[in-house]
Amino acid sequence: MAERQVSWAATEPPPSGYLPPRELPHSTPVFAALPPRPFYREPHPITTGAVISGLAATALWFALFGSLGDALGSYAWWTIGAAAVAWAVALLLAVLGDRGVAVGVAVASGFGLSIALFFVTLRWYHSLDWPLW
């Protein structure tokens, strides 16, 4: 259908669908006859308690594995290994388990890994020697 560039003439009615039907009185609501709109809910909502439990479990996980290292290099390698396992668990939890715990595990493991690699970078900057080799 071609686009009109001019306004509708006063004698020519607008096409159907432009104006509401004239038989409806203005006092009744327009949507009263329609069924109520559906509302959608998440089947497995993420709760705060689940996220906090994932954060706490991962913090304990990183504390246990970080304490196995006796120097910065071994601490960093233990932390990298713990982060890899934590991310695998978070992926498994996101697919099969509680997604709130998976979010907590992923956030805490990313934070713990970034702390370890911050110290590695700091040592590398000051000594000009990569501490992970």
N, CA, C and O atoms as a GROMACS GRO file, in nm:
protein
  532
    1MET      N    1   0.084  -0.116   0.000
    1MET     CA    2   0.000   0.000   0.000
    1MET      C    3   0.089   0.123   0.000
    1MET      O    4   0.187   0.130   0.074
    2ALA      N    5   0.054   0.216  -0.081
    2ALA     CA    6   0.135   0.337  -0.095
    2ALA      C    7   0.117   0.426   0.027
    2ALA      O    8   0.009   0.434   0.085
    3GLU      N    9   0.223   0.492   0.065
    3GLU     CA   10   0.219   0.585   0.178
    3GLU      C   11   0.152   0.714   0.134
    3GLU      O   12   0.174   0.761   0.022
    4ARG      N   13   0.073   0.771   0.221
    4ARG     CA   14   0.010   0.900   0.192
    4ARG      C   15   0.096   1.009   0.250
    4ARG      O   16   0.140   0.999   0.364
    5GLN      N   17   0.121   1.111   0.175
    5GLN     CA   18   0.201   1.222   0.218
    5GLN      C   19   0.117   1.340   0.267
    5GLN      O   20   0.169   1.433   0.326
    6VAL      N   21  -0.014   1.335   0.241
    6VAL     CA   22  -0.102   1.444   0.281
    6VAL      C   23  -0.197   1.393   0.388
    6VAL      O   24  -0.213   1.272   0.404
    7SER      N   25  -0.260   1.484   0.462
    7SER     CA   26  -0.353   1.443   0.567
    7SER      C   27  -0.484   1.396   0.503
    7SER      O   28  -0.511   1.422   0.386
    8TRP      N   29  -0.564   1.328   0.583
    8TRP     CA   30  -0.691   1.277   0.534
    8TRP      C   31  -0.787   1.393   0.516
    8TRP      O   32  -0.791   1.487   0.596
    9ALA      N   33  -0.862   1.384   0.412
    9ALA     CA   34  -0.962   1.488   0.386
    9ALA      C   35  -1.074   1.477   0.488
    9ALA      O   36  -1.097   1.369   0.544
   10ALA      N   37  -1.142   1.585   0.513
   10ALA     CA   38  -1.249   1.586   0.613
   10ALA      C   39  -1.366   1.498   0.570
   10ALA      O   40  -1.437   1.444   0.655
   11THR      N   41  -1.385   1.482   0.441
   11THR     CA   42  -1.497   1.401   0.393
   11THR      C   43  -1.459   1.254   0.381
   11THR      O   44  -1.547   1.168   0.381
   12GLU      N   45  -1.334   1.225   0.371
   12GLU     CA   46  -1.290   1.087   0.351
   12GLU      C   47  -1.260   1.024   0.488
   12GLU      O   48  -1.181   1.078   0.565
   13PRO      N   49  -1.322   0.911   0.517
   13PRO     CA   50  -1.297   0.848   0.648
   13PRO      C   51  -1.158   0.783   0.652
   13PRO      O   52  -1.109   0.738   0.548
   14PRO      N   53  -1.097   0.777   0.767
   14PRO     CA   54  -0.967   0.711   0.775
   14PRO      C   55  -0.981   0.560   0.756
   14PRO      O   56  -1.090   0.506   0.773
   15PRO      N   57  -0.876   0.494   0.722
   15PRO     CA   58  -0.885   0.348   0.704
   15PRO      C   59  -0.921   0.280   0.835
   15PRO      O   60  -0.904   0.336   0.943
   16SER      N   61  -0.972   0.158   0.823
   16SER     CA   62  -1.012   0.086   0.943
   16SER      C   63  -0.890   0.057   1.030
   16SER      O   64  -0.782   0.027   0.978
   17GLY      N   65  -0.907   0.068   1.160
   17GLY     CA   66  -0.798   0.046   1.252
   17GLY      C   67  -0.733   0.173   1.300
   17GLY      O   68  -0.656   0.168   1.396
   18TYR      N   69  -0.761   0.287   1.238
   18TYR     CA   70  -0.702   0.413   1.281
   18TYR      C   71  -0.773   0.469   1.402
   18TYR      O   72  -0.710   0.525   1.491
   19LEU      N   73  -0.904   0.455   1.407
   19LEU     CA   74  -0.983   0.509   1.517
   19LEU      C   75  -1.056   0.394   1.586
   19LEU      O   76  -1.083   0.292   1.524
   20PRO      N   77  -1.087   0.409   1.715
   20PRO     CA   78  -1.164   0.302   1.781
   20PRO      C   79  -1.305   0.296   1.724
   20PRO      O   80  -1.354   0.394   1.670
   21PRO      N   81  -1.368   0.182   1.735
   21PRO     CA   82  -1.505   0.171   1.682
   21PRO      C   83  -1.598   0.267   1.756
   21PRO      O   84  -1.584   0.287   1.876
   22ARG      N   85  -1.691   0.324   1.683
   22ARG     CA   86  -1.780   0.426   1.741
   22ARG      C   87  -1.889   0.364   1.827
   22ARG      O   88  -1.951   0.436   1.906
   23GLU      N   89  -1.914   0.234   1.816
   23GLU     CA   90  -2.022   0.176   1.894
   23GLU      C   91  -1.986   0.156   2.041
   23GLU      O   92  -2.075   0.132   2.122
   24LEU      N   93  -1.856   0.165   2.078
   24LEU     CA   94  -1.819   0.153   2.218
   24LEU      C   95  -1.842   0.285   2.290
   24LEU      O   96  -1.792   0.388   2.246
   25PRO      N   97  -1.915   0.284   2.400
   25PRO     CA   98  -1.929   0.408   2.475
   25PRO      C   99  -1.799   0.442   2.546
   25PRO      O  100  -1.719   0.353   2.577
   26HIS      N  101  -1.777   0.567   2.573
   26HIS     CA  102  -1.653   0.612   2.634
   26HIS      C  103  -1.647   0.583   2.782
   26HIS      O  104  -1.540   0.594   2.842
   27SER      N  105  -1.758   0.545   2.844
   27SER     CA  106  -1.757   0.522   2.988
   27SER      C  107  -1.702   0.384   3.025
   27SER      O  108  -1.652   0.368   3.136
   28THR      N  109  -1.711   0.285   2.936
   28THR     CA  110  -1.660   0.152   2.968
   28THR      C  111  -1.512   0.143   2.930
   28THR      O  112  -1.470   0.202   2.831
   29PRO      N  113  -1.435   0.072   3.008
   29PRO     CA  114  -1.294   0.055   2.972
   29PRO      C  115  -1.280  -0.024   2.843
   29PRO      O  116  -1.360  -0.113   2.814
   30VAL      N  117  -1.181   0.009   2.767
   30VAL     CA  118  -1.162  -0.052   2.637
   30VAL      C  119  -1.121  -0.199   2.653
   30VAL      O  120  -1.162  -0.283   2.573
   31PHE      N  121  -1.041  -0.230   2.755
   31PHE     CA  122  -0.988  -0.365   2.770
   31PHE      C  123  -1.068  -0.450   2.868
   31PHE      O  124  -1.018  -0.554   2.911
   32ALA      N  125  -1.190  -0.410   2.904
   32ALA     CA  126  -1.267  -0.483   3.003
   32ALA      C  127  -1.311  -0.620   2.951
   32ALA      O  128  -1.322  -0.714   3.029
   33ALA      N  129  -1.335  -0.633   2.823
   33ALA     CA  130  -1.385  -0.758   2.770
   33ALA      C  131  -1.273  -0.858   2.741
   33ALA      O  132  -1.300  -0.976   2.719
   34LEU      N  133  -1.149  -0.813   2.742
   34LEU     CA  134  -1.037  -0.902   2.712
   34LEU      C  135  -0.999  -0.984   2.835
   34LEU      O  136  -1.018  -0.939   2.948
   35PRO      N  137  -0.945  -1.103   2.814
   35PRO     CA  138  -0.899  -1.182   2.929
   35PRO      C  139  -0.778  -1.114   2.994
   35PRO      O  140  -0.709  -1.036   2.928
   36PRO      N  141  -0.751  -1.143   3.119
   36PRO     CA  142  -0.636  -1.078   3.183
   36PRO      C  143  -0.505  -1.122   3.118
   36PRO      O  144  -0.492  -1.234   3.066
   37ARG      N  145  -0.409  -1.031   3.122
   37ARG     CA  146  -0.280  -1.060   3.060
   37ARG      C  147  -0.208  -1.168   3.140
   37ARG      O  148  -0.217  -1.169   3.263
   38PRO      N  149  -0.137  -1.257   3.073
   38PRO     CA  150  -0.063  -1.358   3.148
   38PRO      C  151   0.060  -1.296   3.214
   38PRO      O  152   0.115  -1.197   3.164
   39PHE      N  153   0.103  -1.354   3.324
   39PHE     CA  154   0.228  -1.310   3.384
   39PHE      C  155   0.318  -1.431   3.393
   39PHE      O  156   0.274  -1.543   3.416
   40TYR      N  157   0.445  -1.406   3.373
   40TYR     CA  158   0.542  -1.512   3.365
   40TYR      C  159   0.633  -1.507   3.487
   40TYR      O  160   0.676  -1.400   3.529
   41ARG      N  161   0.662  -1.623   3.541
   41ARG     CA  162   0.748  -1.634   3.657
   41ARG      C  163   0.864  -1.725   3.622
   41ARG      O  164   0.852  -1.818   3.543
   42GLU      N  165   0.978  -1.695   3.682
   42GLU     CA  166   1.095  -1.780   3.665
   42GLU      C  167   1.069  -1.912   3.736
   42GLU      O  168   1.032  -1.911   3.854
   43PRO      N  169   1.087  -2.027   3.671
   43PRO     CA  170   1.058  -2.154   3.737
   43PRO      C  171   1.159  -2.185   3.848
   43PRO      O  172   1.124  -2.252   3.945
   44HIS      N  173   1.281  -2.139   3.836
   44HIS     CA  174   1.382  -2.161   3.938
   44HIS      C  175   1.447  -2.027   3.971
   44HIS      O  176   1.554  -1.997   3.919
   45PRO      N  177   1.384  -1.947   4.057
   45PRO     CA  178   1.437  -1.813   4.084
   45PRO      C  179   1.569  -1.819   4.161
   45PRO      O  180   1.593  -1.911   4.239
   46ILE      N  181   1.651  -1.719   4.138
   46ILE     CA  182   1.778  -1.706   4.209
   46ILE      C  183   1.751  -1.628   4.337
   46ILE      O  184   1.704  -1.514   4.332
   47THR      N  185   1.781  -1.688   4.451
   47THR     CA  186   1.756  -1.623   4.579
   47THR      C  187   1.887  -1.572   4.638
   47THR      O  188   1.995  -1.618   4.602
   48THR      N  189   1.874  -1.479   4.729
   48THR     CA  190   1.991  -1.420   4.793
   48THR      C  191   2.066  -1.522   4.878
   48THR      O  192   2.189  -1.524   4.880
   49GLY      N  193   1.992  -1.607   4.946
   49GLY     CA  194   2.055  -1.709   5.030
   49GLY      C  195   2.141  -1.806   4.949
   49GLY      O  196   2.248  -1.847   4.994
   50ALA      N  197   2.094  -1.841   4.832
   50ALA     CA  198   2.171  -1.932   4.747
   50ALA      C  199   2.299  -1.866   4.697
   50ALA      O  200   2.404  -1.930   4.693
   51VAL      N  201   2.291  -1.739   4.660
   51VAL     CA  202   2.410  -1.667   4.613
   51VAL      C  203   2.511  -1.654   4.726
   51VAL      O  204   2.631  -1.674   4.704
   52ILE      N  205   2.465  -1.621   4.845
   52ILE     CA  206   2.556  -1.606   4.959
   52ILE      C  207   2.618  -1.740   4.997
   52ILE      O  208   2.736  -1.745   5.034
   53SER      N  209   2.543  -1.847   4.988
   53SER     CA  210   2.602  -1.978   5.019
   53SER      C  211   2.706  -2.017   4.915
   53SER      O  212   2.807  -2.078   4.950
   54GLY      N  213   2.684  -1.983   4.789
   54GLY     CA  214   2.785  -2.008   4.687
   54GLY      C  215   2.910  -1.924   4.709
   54GLY      O  216   3.021  -1.972   4.689
   55LEU      N  217   2.891  -1.797   4.750
   55LEU     CA  218   3.005  -1.711   4.782
   55LEU      C  219   3.085  -1.767   4.899
   55LEU      O  220   3.208  -1.772   4.894
   56ALA      N  221   3.016  -1.810   5.004
   56ALA     CA  222   3.084  -1.861   5.123
   56ALA      C  223   3.157  -1.992   5.095
   56ALA      O  224   3.271  -2.011   5.139
   57ALA      N  225   3.093  -2.081   5.022
   57ALA     CA  226   3.158  -2.209   4.992
   57ALA      C  227   3.282  -2.189   4.905
   57ALA      O  228   3.383  -2.256   4.925
   58THR      N  229   3.274  -2.099   4.810
   58THR     CA  230   3.389  -2.074   4.724
   58THR      C  231   3.500  -2.000   4.798
   58THR      O  232   3.617  -2.025   4.772
   59ALA      N  233   3.464  -1.912   4.889
   59ALA     CA  234   3.567  -1.845   4.970
   59ALA      C  235   3.640  -1.947   5.056
   59ALA      O  236   3.762  -1.940   5.069
   60LEU      N  237   3.569  -2.041   5.114
   60LEU     CA  238   3.633  -2.148   5.190
   60LEU      C  239   3.719  -2.236   5.100
   60LEU      O  240   3.829  -2.276   5.139
   61TRP      N  241   3.670  -2.265   4.982
   61TRP     CA  242   3.744  -2.344   4.883
   61TRP      C  243   3.877  -2.277   4.848
   61TRP      O  244   3.981  -2.342   4.844
   62PHE      N  245   3.873  -2.148   4.821
   62PHE     CA  246   3.994  -2.075   4.787
   62PHE      C  247   4.088  -2.060   4.906
   62PHE      O  248   4.210  -2.061   4.889
   63ALA      N  249   4.034  -2.047   5.026
   63ALA     CA  250   4.119  -2.038   5.144
   63ALA      C  251   4.192  -2.170   5.168
   63ALA      O  252   4.310  -2.170   5.204
   64LEU      N  253   4.124  -2.281   5.148
   64LEU     CA  254   4.188  -2.412   5.166
   64LEU      C  255   4.296  -2.435   5.061
   64LEU      O  256   4.406  -2.480   5.094
   65PHE      N  257   4.266  -2.406   4.937
   65PHE     CA  258   4.366  -2.430   4.833
   65PHE      C  259   4.477  -2.326   4.834
   65PHE      O  260   4.591  -2.359   4.801
   66GLY      N  261   4.446  -2.203   4.870
   66GLY     CA  262   4.549  -2.101   4.878
   66GLY      C  263   4.647  -2.127   4.991
   66GLY      O  264   4.763  -2.090   4.982
   67SER      N  265   4.600  -2.191   5.098
   67SER     CA  266   4.689  -2.220   5.210
   67SER      C  267   4.786  -2.335   5.180
   67SER      O  268   4.879  -2.357   5.257
   68LEU      N  269   4.767  -2.406   5.072
   68LEU     CA  270   4.860  -2.514   5.035
   68LEU      C  271   4.990  -2.458   4.977
   68LEU      O  272   5.092  -2.526   4.981
   69GLY      N  273   4.986  -2.337   4.924
   69GLY     CA  274   5.105  -2.277   4.865
   69GLY      C  275   5.194  -2.215   4.971
   69GLY      O  276   5.147  -2.154   5.067
   70ASP      N  277   5.328  -2.231   4.952
   70ASP     CA  278   5.421  -2.173   5.048
   70ASP      C  279   5.488  -2.046   4.995
   70ASP      O  280   5.549  -1.972   5.072
   71ALA      N  281   5.477  -2.019   4.867
   71ALA     CA  282   5.532  -1.898   4.807
   71ALA      C  283   5.427  -1.843   4.710
   71ALA      O  284   5.322  -1.904   4.690
   72LEU      N  285   5.458  -1.729   4.652
   72LEU     CA  286   5.360  -1.666   4.563
   72LEU      C  287   5.331  -1.751   4.440
   72LEU      O  288   5.216  -1.762   4.398
   73GLY      N  289   5.434  -1.813   4.384
   73GLY     CA  290   5.414  -1.896   4.264
   73GLY      C  291   5.324  -2.015   4.292
   73GLY      O  292   5.232  -2.042   4.215
   74SER      N  293   5.350  -2.087   4.400
   74SER     CA  294   5.267  -2.204   4.430
   74SER      C  295   5.126  -2.161   4.473
   74SER      O  296   5.028  -2.228   4.440
   75TYR      N  297   5.116  -2.049   4.546
   75TYR     CA  298   4.984  -1.996   4.581
   75TYR      C  299   4.904  -1.964   4.455
   75TYR      O  300   4.786  -1.995   4.446
   76ALA      N  301   4.970  -1.900   4.358
   76ALA     CA  302   4.900  -1.864   4.235
   76ALA      C  303   4.857  -1.987   4.156
   76ALA      O  304   4.746  -1.990   4.103
   77TRP      N  305   4.944  -2.088   4.148
   77TRP     CA  306   4.906  -2.210   4.074
   77TRP      C  307   4.793  -2.284   4.144
   77TRP      O  308   4.703  -2.336   4.078
   78TRP      N  309   4.796  -2.292   4.277
   78TRP     CA  310   4.686  -2.356   4.350
   78TRP      C  311   4.556  -2.277   4.328
   78TRP      O  312   4.449  -2.336   4.316
   79THR      N  313   4.567  -2.146   4.325
   79THR     CA  314   4.447  -2.063   4.305
   79THR      C  315   4.394  -2.078   4.163
   79THR      O  316   4.272  -2.081   4.143
   80ILE      N  317   4.482  -2.087   4.065
   80ILE     CA  318   4.438  -2.108   3.926
   80ILE      C  319   4.367  -2.243   3.913
   80ILE      O  320   4.263  -2.253   3.848
   81GLY      N  321   4.422  -2.346   3.975
   81GLY     CA  322   4.357  -2.477   3.973
   81GLY      C  323   4.223  -2.476   4.044
   81GLY      O  324   4.126  -2.534   3.996
   82ALA      N  325   4.218  -2.410   4.160
   82ALA     CA  326   4.092  -2.401   4.234
   82ALA      C  327   3.987  -2.323   4.154
   82ALA      O  328   3.869  -2.357   4.157
   83ALA      N  329   4.030  -2.218   4.082
   83ALA     CA  330   3.936  -2.141   4.001
   83ALA      C  331   3.884  -2.222   3.883
   83ALA      O  332   3.766  -2.213   3.849
   84ALA      N  333   3.970  -2.301   3.822
   84ALA     CA  334   3.925  -2.385   3.710
   84ALA      C  335   3.821  -2.486   3.756
   84ALA      O  336   3.720  -2.508   3.689
   85VAL      N  337   3.846  -2.548   3.871
   85VAL     CA  338   3.749  -2.645   3.924
   85VAL      C  339   3.620  -2.573   3.965
   85VAL      O  340   3.511  -2.625   3.943
   86ALA      N  341   3.633  -2.455   4.026
   86ALA     CA  342   3.514  -2.380   4.068
   86ALA      C  343   3.430  -2.338   3.948
   86ALA      O  344   3.307  -2.343   3.955
   87TRP      N  345   3.494  -2.298   3.839
   87TRP     CA  346   3.418  -2.260   3.721
   87TRP      C  347   3.348  -2.381   3.658
   87TRP      O  348   3.237  -2.369   3.607
   88ALA      N  349   3.414  -2.496   3.662
   88ALA     CA  350   3.348  -2.618   3.612
   88ALA      C  351   3.227  -2.652   3.697
   88ALA      O  352   3.122  -2.692   3.645
   89VAL      N  353   3.241  -2.638   3.829
   89VAL     CA  354   3.128  -2.666   3.919
   89VAL      C  355   3.017  -2.563   3.896
   89VAL      O  356   2.899  -2.598   3.898
   90ALA      N  357   3.054  -2.438   3.875
   90ALA     CA  358   2.953  -2.334   3.850
   90ALA      C  359   2.877  -2.363   3.721
   90ALA      O  360   2.756  -2.343   3.714
   91LEU      N  361   2.947  -2.408   3.619
   91LEU     CA  362   2.881  -2.443   3.494
   91LEU      C  363   2.787  -2.561   3.513
   91LEU      O  364   2.675  -2.562   3.462
   92LEU      N  365   2.833  -2.660   3.587
   92LEU     CA  366   2.748  -2.777   3.615
   92LEU      C  367   2.626  -2.737   3.698
   92LEU      O  368   2.515  -2.785   3.672
   93LEU      N  369   2.646  -2.651   3.797
   93LEU     CA  370   2.533  -2.605   3.877
   93LEU      C  371   2.436  -2.520   3.795
   93LEU      O  372   2.315  -2.528   3.817
   94ALA      N  373   2.486  -2.442   3.705
   94ALA     CA  374   2.398  -2.359   3.622
   94ALA      C  375   2.311  -2.443   3.531
   94ALA      O  376   2.197  -2.406   3.502
   95VAL      N  377   2.364  -2.555   3.486
   95VAL     CA  378   2.287  -2.640   3.394
   95VAL      C  379   2.195  -2.735   3.470
   95VAL      O  380   2.079  -2.751   3.434
   96LEU      N  381   2.248  -2.798   3.575
   96LEU     CA  382   2.173  -2.904   3.641
   96LEU      C  383   2.125  -2.871   3.781
   96LEU      O  384   2.032  -2.936   3.830
   97GLY      N  385   2.183  -2.774   3.846
   97GLY     CA  386   2.152  -2.750   3.986
   97GLY      C  387   2.092  -2.614   4.012
   97GLY      O  388   2.012  -2.564   3.933
   98ASP      N  389   2.132  -2.557   4.123
   98ASP     CA  390   2.080  -2.427   4.166
   98ASP      C  391   2.160  -2.316   4.102
   98ASP      O  392   2.281  -2.305   4.122
   99ARG      N  393   2.092  -2.232   4.025
   99ARG     CA  394   2.162  -2.125   3.953
   99ARG      C  395   2.208  -2.014   4.046
   99ARG      O  396   2.302  -1.942   4.013
  100GLY      N  397   2.143  -1.999   4.161
  100GLY     CA  398   2.188  -1.898   4.257
  100GLY      C  399   2.323  -1.934   4.315
  100GLY      O  400   2.410  -1.847   4.329
  101VAL      N  401   2.342  -2.059   4.348
  101VAL     CA  402   2.472  -2.105   4.398
  101VAL      C  403   2.576  -2.093   4.288
  101VAL      O  404   2.691  -2.059   4.315
  102ALA      N  405   2.537  -2.121   4.166
  102ALA     CA  406   2.630  -2.109   4.053
  102ALA      C  407   2.677  -1.964   4.036
  102ALA      O  408   2.794  -1.940   4.005
  103VAL      N  409   2.587  -1.869   4.055
  103VAL     CA  410   2.625  -1.728   4.047
  103VAL      C  411   2.723  -1.693   4.158
  103VAL      O  412   2.823  -1.625   4.133
  104GLY      N  413   2.696  -1.740   4.280
  104GLY     CA  414   2.786  -1.714   4.391
  104GLY      C  415   2.923  -1.774   4.370
  104GLY      O  416   3.024  -1.711   4.400
  105VAL      N  417   2.928  -1.896   4.319
  105VAL     CA  418   3.055  -1.963   4.293
  105VAL      C  419   3.133  -1.888   4.184
  105VAL      O  420   3.254  -1.868   4.197
  106ALA      N  421   3.065  -1.849   4.078
  106ALA     CA  422   3.133  -1.780   3.969
  106ALA      C  423   3.187  -1.644   4.012
  106ALA      O  424   3.298  -1.607   3.976
  107VAL      N  425   3.109  -1.570   4.088
  107VAL     CA  426   3.154  -1.438   4.133
  107VAL      C  427   3.272  -1.450   4.228
  107VAL      O  428   3.372  -1.379   4.213
  108ALA      N  429   3.262  -1.541   4.324
  108ALA     CA  430   3.371  -1.556   4.422
  108ALA      C  431   3.497  -1.611   4.357
  108ALA      O  432   3.607  -1.570   4.393
  109SER      N  433   3.483  -1.702   4.262
  109SER     CA  434   3.604  -1.756   4.197
  109SER      C  435   3.670  -1.651   4.108
  109SER      O  436   3.793  -1.646   4.101
  110GLY      N  437   3.592  -1.571   4.043
  110GLY     CA  438   3.651  -1.462   3.965
  110GLY      C  439   3.722  -1.361   4.053
  110GLY      O  440   3.828  -1.311   4.017
  111PHE      N  441   3.663  -1.330   4.167
  111PHE     CA  442   3.724  -1.236   4.259
  111PHE      C  443   3.852  -1.294   4.320
  111PHE      O  444   3.953  -1.225   4.329
  112GLY      N  445   3.848  -1.422   4.361
  112GLY     CA  446   3.967  -1.485   4.418
  112GLY      C  447   4.080  -1.497   4.318
  112GLY      O  448   4.197  -1.476   4.353
  113LEU      N  449   4.048  -1.531   4.195
  113LEU     CA  450   4.151  -1.541   4.092
  113LEU      C  451   4.210  -1.404   4.060
  113LEU      O  452   4.330  -1.392   4.035
  114SER      N  453   4.128  -1.302   4.060
  114SER     CA  454   4.180  -1.168   4.030
  114SER      C  455   4.271  -1.119   4.142
  114SER      O  456   4.367  -1.047   4.115
  115ILE      N  457   4.244  -1.156   4.266
  115ILE     CA  458   4.334  -1.118   4.376
  115ILE      C  459   4.469  -1.186   4.359
  115ILE      O  460   4.574  -1.122   4.372
  116ALA      N  461   4.467  -1.317   4.331
  116ALA     CA  462   4.593  -1.389   4.314
  116ALA      C  463   4.674  -1.333   4.198
  116ALA      O  464   4.795  -1.314   4.210
  117LEU      N  465   4.609  -1.306   4.087
  117LEU     CA  466   4.682  -1.256   3.971
  117LEU      C  467   4.723  -1.110   3.988
  117LEU      O  468   4.816  -1.064   3.922
  118PHE      N  469   4.656  -1.037   4.076
  118PHE     CA  470   4.702  -0.903   4.110
  118PHE      C  471   4.837  -0.910   4.181
  118PHE      O  472   4.928  -0.833   4.151
  119PHE      N  473   4.851  -1.004   4.275
  119PHE     CA  474   4.978  -1.018   4.345
  119PHE      C  475   5.089  -1.070   4.253
  119PHE      O  476   5.205  -1.031   4.267
  120VAL      N  477   5.053  -1.156   4.160
  120VAL     CA  478   5.151  -1.203   4.061
  120VAL      C  479   5.198  -1.086   3.975
  120VAL      O  480   5.318  -1.072   3.950
  121THR      N  481   5.106  -1.004   3.931
  121THR     CA  482   5.142  -0.888   3.848
  121THR      C  483   5.226  -0.788   3.928
  121THR      O  484   5.319  -0.728   3.875
  122LEU      N  485   5.191  -0.769   4.053
  122LEU     CA  486   5.267  -0.678   4.137
  122LEU      C  487   5.410  -0.725   4.155
  122LEU      O  488   5.504  -0.645   4.147
  123ARG      N  489   5.429  -0.855   4.180
  123ARG     CA  490   5.564  -0.910   4.192
  123ARG      C  491   5.640  -0.899   4.061
  123ARG      O  492   5.759  -0.867   4.060
  124TRP      N  493   5.570  -0.925   3.951
  124TRP     CA  494   5.634  -0.916   3.819
  124TRP      C  495   5.677  -0.773   3.790
  124TRP      O  496   5.783  -0.751   3.731
  125TYR      N  497   5.596  -0.677   3.829
  125TYR     CA  498   5.629  -0.537   3.805
  125TYR      C  499   5.752  -0.495   3.885
  125TYR      O  500   5.838  -0.423   3.835
  126HIS      N  501   5.761  -0.539   4.009
  126HIS     CA  502   5.871  -0.496   4.094
  126HIS      C  503   6.001  -0.571   4.068
  126HIS      O  504   6.109  -0.513   4.078
  127SER      N  505   5.992  -0.699   4.035
  127SER     CA  506   6.115  -0.777   4.018
  127SER      C  507   6.153  -0.801   3.872
  127SER      O  508   6.263  -0.848   3.844
  128LEU      N  509   6.063  -0.771   3.779
  128LEU     CA  510   6.082  -0.798   3.635
  128LEU      C  511   6.109  -0.944   3.608
  128LEU      O  512   6.178  -0.979   3.512
  129ASP      N  513   6.056  -1.031   3.692
  129ASP     CA  514   6.068  -1.175   3.678
  129ASP      C  515   5.930  -1.235   3.696
  129ASP      O  516   5.864  -1.214   3.798
  130TRP      N  517   5.886  -1.312   3.596
  130TRP     CA  518   5.752  -1.372   3.601
  130TRP      C  519   5.750  -1.481   3.708
  130TRP      O  520   5.823  -1.579   3.695
  131PRO      N  521   5.669  -1.467   3.812
  131PRO     CA  522   5.675  -1.561   3.925
  131PRO      C  523   5.609  -1.697   3.901
  131PRO      O  524   5.620  -1.785   3.986
  132LEU      N  525   5.542  -1.715   3.789
  132LEU     CA  526   5.474  -1.843   3.767
  132LEU      C  527   5.558  -1.945   3.691
  132LEU      O  528   5.509  -2.054   3.663
  133TRP      N  529   5.680  -1.912   3.656
  133TRP     CA  530   5.764  -2.011   3.588
  133TRP      C  531   5.856  -2.077   3.684
  133TRP      O  532   5.935  -2.163   3.645
   0.00000   0.00000   0.00000
